[in-house]
Amino acid sequence: MKIKEIIEMSNDELLTKRRDLRQERLHLRLQQQSGQLEQPSRLRLIRRDVARIETILSQRSNQPQTIPAEQPKAKAKK
């Protein structure tokens, strides 16, 4: 998965994709333990995709939210 594709996804899509990739990684690890894993490189690719997704999610959460311009306060009359 390319970083450009990840950036274009919404937060909900990223969370769903991260959950799916983690689940797939679990299944691949189980296959590896039983000696049935055909593509060991797939584990590395999934791990990197999860890291990319988590990086984008953390960047979005740390990014300051856009705040509408504040109205100038009226001076109090004396």
C-alpha positions, 0 to 999 in steps of 0.5 A: 500500500502506498503512502499516497493511498493512505493519506487519501483515506478517512480516519474510519477507513484507516482504523478499519484497514489497520484492524484488518491488517493486524488480523491478517498478520496474526493469521500469517504468524500462525501459519509460520509457526505451523510451517505452512507460510508460503510468502514470508515477505508478506509479514514484513509488508503488512507490518510496514503498512500498519506502521504507515497507517499508525503514523498518519493517524498520529499525525492527524491527531497531533495536528491542530484543529482549525479554529474559526477566527475569533470575533474581536471583543467589544470594549466595555463602556465606563 
